Amino acid sequence: MSYEIPQQLEYKEKIIFGLTFKQLIYAIIFLPIALAFLFKTHFSFPVRIALSLIPTSIAALFMFTNLPTEIKNCLKWLKYRNISLLDKNNNLNPIMKKLLPVEKIEGGILYIV
């Protein structure tokens, strides 16, 4: 008996403490910042805790949500939002040709490579 394996199935290896490598990198980046706010500043204890919660919250957002990918997508959209398919001479725009596999345009029909 054969089973169909779903193609959208994704597995990420857990390294330590149930975290993936990417999550562990974010923890390594933001943990020293939070600890520095907590132990190296000379504010009162409640202020130090409040300051250390800021990088901790940012780390949690980056570790457990899809925020980095969404930020990258927004930046790409901002960069390429004004690019048209054709340039001024009605030739295929080279930037758009790099993004889409379009070979040529004839009569409103896109020919894809």
N, C-alpha and C positions, 0 to 999 in steps of 0.2 A: 504494500500500500504506500503510495507516495503522497507527500504533503507539499502544498505550495507555500514557499517562504515569502512573506511580504517584503517588498523592495524598500519601503520606507522605514524598515526596522533599523535602528541605530543603537549601537552599544559603545559605551565609553568606559574604559578601564578605570577602576577606582584605585588610587595610589595609596593614600593614607587617610585615616579618619573618615572614610567614605566619600572623599573628595576626588574629583578628576584632576588631571594635571593642570588644566586651565584654571580651575577653581583654586588649586593650591598656589599657583603663581599670584593670583589676586590677593590671597591671604598673606603671602610673603611680602607683597608690596605694601599693603595697607596696615598690617599688624605693627611694624615698627613705628609708623606715624602715630597710631593710636596710643601705643605704649609711651612714646615720647611726650605726648600731650598729658598722659596720666601721671607719669613719674618725674618728668624733667621740668615742668612748669611750676611757678611759684604762686599759683592762684589758690583759692580755697578749694576744698575737696569737691563740693558740688559743681563748681565751674570746671574743674579738671575732668570730671566724669562727663559733663555735657560736651566739652571739647573733644574728648576721645570718642564719643558716640558718633560724631560727624564722619570721620574716616571709616569707622566700623560699619555705619549704615551704607556708605558708598560701596564698601567692599561687599556687603551682603547683596546689594543691588547688582553688582557686576558678577558675583558668583552664582546667584540663584535665579536670575532672570535672563532674558534675552536682550538686555540693554546694550551691550557692546555691538551686537549685530544690527540693532535698530539704529544706533548712532551712525554706524558705517553706511547703512542704506540711506539715511537722511542726508549725509554729506555727499554721497554719490548723486543723489537726486538734485541737490543744490548745485552741484558742479555741472551736470549735464541737462538741466531742465530747459535751457534755451537753444539746444541743438536741434536743427531741422534735418530732415532726411536728405533734402537736396540743397546744394549751395546756390549762389547767385546765378551761376551759368547752367543751372538744371543738371548738373552732374551729381553723382552720389557723393555725399559728404564723407571725407576720409575717417572722421571720428565716428560717424554713424556706421560706416562700413566695418570698423573695428568692433563695434558693439553688437551689430546684427550681421548675420551671414548672408547679406543681400548681394547678388551678383550684378543685377541691372534692373531698371524700371522702364517698362514700355507700356504705354496706354493705361496707366494706373494699376498695372500688375507688377507685383514684386516677384522677381525670380531669385529664389534662395539657392545658395550653393549646396 
